[in-house]
Amino acid sequence: MITSINYNEFLFYNLIQLFSNNNHPLVNLEFDLAFNTINKYYNDFITSNYNDENISEYDCIIDYLNNY
């Protein structure tokens, strides 16, 4: 069972709430309910082509969400 998340995962979850279209499974899902799956979805982002070390993580996440 996951008992904590890191800042990057927290940022990812919050950006989903602000910028994601309704296709992402975490959209409008309360934090307590989403908590155990945030890590899985963040790892999906990390392993995607949208994760570019030459661009800020914030911008990469926004790009990822806009194309989800």
N, C-alpha and C positions, 0 to 999 in steps of 0.2 A: 504494500500500500504506500502510495506517495504521501509524504507528510509536509513537503515544502516544494516551492518552485523558485527558480532564480529570476533575477530582474528581467532577463531577455524573454523568458516565457511569460512573465507578467505583462511586459510591453506588448508582446505578440497578442495575447488575449485582449488587452484593452484596445489595440488598434483594430482588431476584428470588430469590436463593438462599435467603433467610430466610422470605419471606412469600408467594411466588407459589404458585398452584395449579400442577398439572402441565401446564397447557395452554400455558404460555409456552415458546417454543423454546429459551430460554437456561437453563431450569431444569436443574440437575444437569450442565450442560455445563462442562467444565473451562475455567478462565480462558484458557489458551493457545489453546484451540479457539474460544472465544467472542470473543476479542479483536477480530477484524476485523469482527464484526457488531454489537458493542455500540452503536456510534455509530448505526447504522441503527435499532435498536429504541428507543434513547433519543430519537432525532428523532421517531419515531412517537408517543412519549409527549408530547414538547414540543408537537407540533402537535395533540394531542388536546384535548378539552374538559376533561380532568382537570387540565391544567396551568393552575392559577389563581394569579395573582400575589398574591392576598390570603390565600393559605394557604401554609404552608411547603412547600418542594419535597418534603421527606421525606413529609409527609402526602399530598401530591398523588400521589406515586409509589405509596404504599401503596394509596390509593383506586383508582388505575389498575390495579394488579396484582390487587386483589380483584375487579375487574370485567372482567378480561381474558378 
